[in-house]
Amino acid sequence: GNTSEDYLRILLNVPATRAAAYMRVSNPVNSSKLSLVKKGICEDIDCKSEELVIREQGLYLIFCHLNFRFPGCSSSPIDLKIELLVNDKVNRQTLSTWCASETCQEKTFKTLFQLHLTHLSARDRISVKLNHPQFLNDISLPNDNVLGVLRYN
């Protein structure tokens, strides 16, 4: 089945006493920040169009699962950077070089998963930024692109 949909089903059936958010992301309209789609879980966290806003300070696990589609290969590699932002400042980033011409086929699909455990304060804003948002695969795998936040005791 669909892994992200399975995770969502599990999270919906777990009795939650802490803050949790699990939102699908999609390509941004006019920026490099990804948009949040109103489909998922949003418990004790405010879910805005481009960010999650923390209501209560504590230790949080932030995770981001993104799928990418490269429609063709260029003559040079592509550096793809994912940034987890807290209050519009980079809090964690991942840089991957993909799609070098000798390793590419006609279409290439890649997945990146990022985890970050950090202390957050009330009103902190969480968002995701890509340097090449045009490669986000929100056509054939729209439900597998997610941003999640879980609060620990």
Backbone bond lengths (Angstrom), bond angles and torsions (degrees), N, CA, C in turn:
res aa  C-N    CA-C-N  psi(-1)  N-CA   C-N-CA  omega(-1)  CA-C   N-CA-C  phi
1 G - - - 1.439 - - 1.519 111.71 -
2 N 1.290 114.11 -168.93 1.450 122.43 -179.47 1.530 108.45 -84.57
3 T 1.315 117.64 113.77 1.460 122.79 -174.91 1.525 111.93 -57.16
4 S 1.320 118.66 -46.63 1.459 120.96 -178.79 1.516 111.60 -64.76
5 E 1.328 117.70 -38.51 1.461 120.73 176.96 1.529 110.60 -66.27
6 D 1.336 117.51 -35.57 1.471 121.14 175.69 1.516 110.52 -63.42
7 Y 1.333 118.15 -44.98 1.462 122.09 177.98 1.526 110.53 -60.08
8 L 1.324 116.31 -43.79 1.457 120.87 179.91 1.521 110.49 -60.80
9 R 1.322 117.58 -44.48 1.463 122.23 178.67 1.532 111.02 -60.32
10 I 1.334 116.62 -42.77 1.473 120.89 178.80 1.517 110.25 -63.08
11 L 1.329 117.24 -47.18 1.462 120.99 -178.98 1.523 111.95 -63.02
12 L 1.333 117.26 -35.52 1.459 120.49 179.19 1.526 111.99 -67.59
13 N 1.340 117.82 -28.34 1.460 121.82 -176.95 1.521 114.21 -94.01
14 V 1.325 118.05 -3.22 1.460 121.33 178.01 1.519 108.30 -91.16
15 P 1.341 118.23 127.43 1.465 118.58 177.62 1.534 109.95 -64.08
16 A 1.296 116.45 117.47 1.465 120.83 -175.33 1.521 110.72 -99.05
17 T 1.306 115.48 126.97 1.458 120.43 173.22 1.520 109.50 -114.04
18 R 1.291 117.79 -1.59 1.460 123.57 -178.91 1.524 109.49 -123.06
19 A 1.314 114.91 167.76 1.454 120.94 -179.94 1.532 110.96 -68.62
20 A 1.324 115.63 141.24 1.458 121.12 177.93 1.527 109.31 -153.86
21 A 1.324 115.42 143.02 1.464 121.24 173.03 1.521 107.37 -140.22
22 Y 1.313 116.04 141.77 1.463 122.75 178.39 1.518 105.40 -147.91
23 M 1.329 116.37 96.63 1.462 121.70 -172.66 1.523 111.51 -121.12
24 R 1.320 115.46 140.36 1.450 120.99 173.74 1.526 108.89 -72.09
25 V 1.340 117.05 143.26 1.460 121.08 177.52 1.521 109.96 -114.83
26 S 1.326 116.00 155.22 1.460 120.62 177.71 1.522 108.73 -143.78
27 N 1.324 114.82 174.75 1.466 120.63 -178.75 1.519 110.99 -58.43
28 P 1.329 116.36 142.83 1.467 120.23 178.75 1.521 111.16 -73.26
29 V 1.325 115.51 161.60 1.456 120.27 177.97 1.527 110.75 -85.37
30 N 1.324 117.64 -56.94 1.463 120.63 -175.87 1.523 113.85 -130.16
31 S 1.334 118.03 24.81 1.458 119.86 179.49 1.519 108.61 -152.10
32 S 1.327 116.22 -178.70 1.458 119.59 177.48 1.530 111.51 -95.05
33 K 1.347 117.05 -1.78 1.465 121.06 173.63 1.519 108.54 -77.17
34 L 1.329 116.22 136.21 1.452 119.87 179.27 1.522 111.02 -75.68
35 S 1.322 116.12 148.53 1.460 122.07 178.31 1.516 109.74 -88.69
36 L 1.330 116.00 148.00 1.456 121.22 176.25 1.513 108.99 -99.14
37 V 1.338 116.23 133.53 1.454 122.42 -179.17 1.521 107.89 -95.91
38 K 1.313 117.31 135.93 1.466 122.12 -178.10 1.530 110.90 -72.57
39 K 1.314 115.44 66.42 1.457 121.19 177.19 1.516 106.28 -148.90
40 G 1.296 117.81 115.46 1.446 119.99 -179.64 1.507 112.12 145.31
41 I 1.313 115.84 -149.77 1.459 123.38 -178.05 1.515 108.91 -113.35
42 C 1.319 116.14 139.10 1.448 120.50 175.39 1.533 107.13 -149.18
43 E 1.343 116.23 89.53 1.461 122.72 -177.07 1.519 110.07 -114.51
44 D 1.317 117.46 117.95 1.464 124.02 178.63 1.529 113.25 58.72
45 I 1.312 116.43 25.73 1.465 124.45 172.71 1.523 105.50 -138.37
46 D 1.317 118.40 137.00 1.458 120.92 178.06 1.519 109.28 -84.02
47 C 1.317 116.97 125.38 1.466 122.56 -178.24 1.521 109.04 -104.68
48 K 1.313 115.84 108.20 1.464 122.87 -179.64 1.527 109.06 -97.78
49 S 1.331 117.14 -175.87 1.468 120.25 -176.84 1.521 113.65 -70.15
50 E 1.347 118.48 -30.45 1.465 120.73 -179.14 1.521 113.05 -127.18
51 E 1.346 118.03 2.24 1.459 118.56 -176.08 1.524 112.03 -156.66
52 L 1.330 113.95 158.59 1.457 122.56 172.95 1.524 106.85 -103.82
53 V 1.324 117.37 134.10 1.458 121.25 -178.06 1.528 108.69 -113.64
54 I 1.328 115.42 123.02 1.464 122.87 -177.07 1.527 109.38 -74.78
55 R 1.338 116.75 135.43 1.471 120.99 178.65 1.533 112.13 -94.24
56 E 1.338 117.19 -33.90 1.459 120.74 -174.56 1.521 109.96 -131.99
57 Q 1.323 117.31 133.40 1.462 120.50 -178.83 1.524 110.58 -64.82
58 G 1.346 115.03 153.38 1.450 120.43 178.70 1.513 111.28 163.30
59 L 1.315 114.75 -172.57 1.458 122.38 177.87 1.522 108.38 -91.11
60 Y 1.339 116.96 125.65 1.463 122.31 -174.76 1.524 111.00 -126.75
61 L 1.323 115.30 143.99 1.454 122.54 170.21 1.520 107.08 -101.28
62 I 1.324 115.88 119.73 1.463 121.80 176.78 1.519 106.98 -105.47
63 F 1.331 117.01 131.92 1.455 119.34 176.90 1.517 110.01 -136.55
64 C 1.320 113.98 148.58 1.457 120.89 -177.94 1.520 108.41 -140.28
65 H 1.331 116.22 125.93 1.465 123.01 179.26 1.521 107.13 -120.81
66 L 1.341 117.00 116.95 1.459 121.49 -176.65 1.525 110.90 -129.90
67 N 1.321 115.40 142.17 1.458 122.84 176.19 1.522 109.05 -112.82
68 F 1.321 114.95 141.43 1.456 120.82 -177.00 1.519 110.15 -125.51
69 R 1.313 114.41 149.09 1.465 121.79 177.91 1.526 107.69 -130.53
70 F 1.332 114.53 122.06 1.456 120.95 176.41 1.522 106.17 -104.44
71 P 1.341 118.48 110.84 1.462 121.11 -174.25 1.520 114.50 -66.66
72 G 1.317 117.80 -22.72 1.454 121.14 179.64 1.510 108.99 -165.40
73 C 1.303 116.20 171.87 1.458 119.52 -176.83 1.519 110.78 -100.48
74 S 1.305 113.91 142.28 1.460 118.78 173.42 1.527 108.16 -98.30
75 S 1.300 116.12 175.63 1.465 119.50 -179.81 1.522 111.56 -78.71
76 S 1.321 116.74 -9.92 1.464 120.11 179.20 1.528 109.85 -129.26
77 P 1.326 117.92 156.73 1.468 121.26 179.22 1.526 111.56 -64.60
78 I 1.323 115.86 159.64 1.460 122.31 177.49 1.523 108.11 -112.90
79 D 1.315 116.62 124.51 1.461 121.58 174.98 1.522 108.23 -90.25
80 L 1.309 115.98 117.23 1.459 121.94 -179.37 1.520 108.56 -108.36
81 K 1.325 116.57 122.58 1.465 121.08 -177.81 1.522 109.76 -118.72
82 I 1.345 115.61 128.85 1.460 122.91 173.54 1.526 107.05 -110.17
83 E 1.329 116.36 129.79 1.451 120.88 178.46 1.526 109.55 -121.45
84 L 1.337 116.52 125.59 1.456 121.36 169.45 1.528 106.04 -89.03
85 L 1.319 116.38 120.11 1.449 121.63 -176.60 1.526 110.83 -105.07
86 V 1.324 116.11 138.55 1.457 122.71 169.54 1.522 105.55 -120.18
87 N 1.326 115.58 116.98 1.473 121.67 -176.50 1.530 111.73 56.28
88 D 1.325 115.37 41.87 1.466 124.38 177.62 1.517 114.42 65.92
89 K 1.330 117.93 15.18 1.458 122.34 174.63 1.521 109.00 -115.58
90 V 1.333 116.37 141.54 1.460 120.83 -178.94 1.521 109.34 -64.11
91 N 1.353 115.24 123.29 1.453 121.50 178.77 1.521 110.55 -108.26
92 R 1.329 117.22 -26.86 1.464 123.81 176.84 1.522 106.82 -158.77
93 Q 1.336 116.38 141.46 1.466 118.79 177.90 1.521 110.81 -141.82
94 T 1.315 114.42 155.77 1.463 122.81 176.94 1.523 107.29 -129.99
95 L 1.326 115.80 132.86 1.457 120.89 177.74 1.517 107.92 -122.87
96 S 1.325 115.98 125.03 1.460 121.71 178.26 1.521 109.21 -130.29
97 T 1.318 115.49 139.03 1.459 120.80 176.53 1.516 107.53 -103.61
98 W 1.320 115.83 120.63 1.463 121.91 -176.04 1.509 111.37 -131.71
99 C 1.300 113.02 165.71 1.460 123.07 168.85 1.520 112.92 68.09
100 A 1.310 116.71 39.37 1.462 119.14 170.55 1.526 107.51 -68.24
101 S 1.307 118.03 141.89 1.468 122.07 -170.24 1.525 113.60 -56.95
102 E 1.334 118.94 -32.59 1.464 119.46 -177.98 1.531 113.04 -76.29
103 T 1.335 118.41 -15.74 1.465 120.63 -178.90 1.517 113.22 -107.39
104 C 1.320 118.76 -4.34 1.458 121.60 -174.78 1.522 112.80 -92.00
105 Q 1.316 112.66 152.17 1.453 120.78 169.40 1.518 106.12 -108.65
106 E 1.334 116.93 -166.93 1.458 119.55 -178.67 1.531 111.34 -60.26
107 K 1.347 116.83 -44.22 1.462 122.08 175.85 1.520 107.56 -130.22
108 T 1.323 116.92 138.77 1.453 121.22 -179.78 1.518 108.95 -127.20
109 F 1.331 116.20 136.46 1.453 122.68 178.11 1.522 108.87 -117.38
110 K 1.323 117.40 135.28 1.459 122.63 179.39 1.527 109.37 -136.77
111 T 1.326 115.65 155.14 1.464 122.38 178.32 1.520 109.31 -128.06
112 L 1.322 116.17 139.02 1.460 122.13 172.83 1.525 108.74 -125.52
113 F 1.324 115.74 137.64 1.457 122.33 177.21 1.517 107.71 -127.50
114 Q 1.313 117.13 129.75 1.457 121.43 -177.00 1.525 109.50 -127.94
115 L 1.342 116.13 133.08 1.462 123.16 177.06 1.517 108.77 -119.23
116 H 1.342 115.92 144.08 1.465 119.69 178.28 1.523 108.85 -151.34
117 L 1.326 116.60 121.41 1.462 122.95 177.02 1.524 107.39 -102.78
118 T 1.344 117.09 122.62 1.460 120.35 -175.13 1.517 111.00 -153.42
119 H 1.313 115.94 158.01 1.460 121.47 174.44 1.522 108.07 -85.83
120 L 1.334 116.44 131.63 1.456 121.59 178.88 1.521 109.79 -123.85
121 S 1.315 115.96 149.03 1.461 122.72 178.13 1.521 109.89 -101.47
122 A 1.327 115.92 163.77 1.462 120.43 174.56 1.526 108.93 -58.68
123 R 1.313 115.91 139.45 1.467 125.75 -179.79 1.529 114.21 75.47
124 D 1.344 118.21 4.96 1.470 119.51 172.14 1.529 108.50 -66.12
125 R 1.329 115.79 142.66 1.460 122.40 -177.35 1.530 109.96 -112.45
126 I 1.337 116.93 128.37 1.463 123.66 -178.56 1.532 108.60 -109.24
127 S 1.324 115.98 131.85 1.465 120.04 176.01 1.528 109.53 -149.97
128 V 1.328 115.72 171.54 1.466 122.50 -179.51 1.521 108.48 -126.18
129 K 1.325 114.98 137.18 1.465 121.19 -178.85 1.529 108.65 -128.65
130 L 1.322 116.34 138.93 1.464 123.10 176.54 1.517 109.60 -119.39
131 N 1.330 116.58 143.81 1.457 118.46 174.97 1.534 111.70 -80.30
132 H 1.341 117.42 -20.38 1.477 122.21 175.97 1.526 109.68 -132.05
133 P 1.338 118.14 71.56 1.467 119.65 -177.27 1.532 113.78 -64.35
134 Q 1.312 117.44 -18.01 1.465 120.03 -179.56 1.533 112.31 -65.74
135 F 1.332 118.38 -17.49 1.460 121.03 -179.69 1.529 113.14 -90.49
136 L 1.331 118.17 -5.05 1.463 120.22 177.93 1.521 108.95 -63.46
137 N 1.318 116.05 127.61 1.466 120.68 -178.03 1.529 108.98 -87.24
138 D 1.321 116.26 86.54 1.460 119.57 176.36 1.524 111.56 -106.85
139 I 1.346 115.47 18.60 1.463 120.10 177.22 1.526 110.39 -100.92
140 S 1.339 117.32 -60.52 1.464 119.34 -178.17 1.525 113.35 -89.09
141 L 1.349 118.69 -18.09 1.465 121.94 178.74 1.530 111.37 -132.14
142 P 1.329 119.12 52.92 1.469 119.40 -174.24 1.522 113.58 -66.02
143 N 1.337 118.88 -34.23 1.459 121.33 -176.64 1.518 113.29 -80.72
144 D 1.330 118.01 -8.57 1.461 121.61 -178.80 1.521 113.11 -94.00
145 N 1.303 118.61 3.63 1.458 122.43 177.12 1.527 107.58 -104.29
146 V 1.333 115.76 107.42 1.466 118.59 -172.94 1.537 112.03 -136.11
147 L 1.326 113.75 153.61 1.457 123.24 169.84 1.516 106.05 -122.20
148 G 1.326 116.03 129.47 1.452 120.05 -178.93 1.516 112.08 -132.97
149 V 1.324 115.59 152.41 1.458 122.75 177.85 1.532 107.54 -140.53
150 L 1.334 116.92 129.96 1.454 122.10 177.72 1.525 108.77 -127.76
151 R 1.316 117.72 136.21 1.473 121.60 178.44 1.515 109.75 -96.07
152 Y 1.329 115.85 133.84 1.471 122.75 176.51 1.520 109.41 -92.02
153 N 1.340 116.07 161.63 1.473 121.85 174.78 1.509 109.85 -62.52
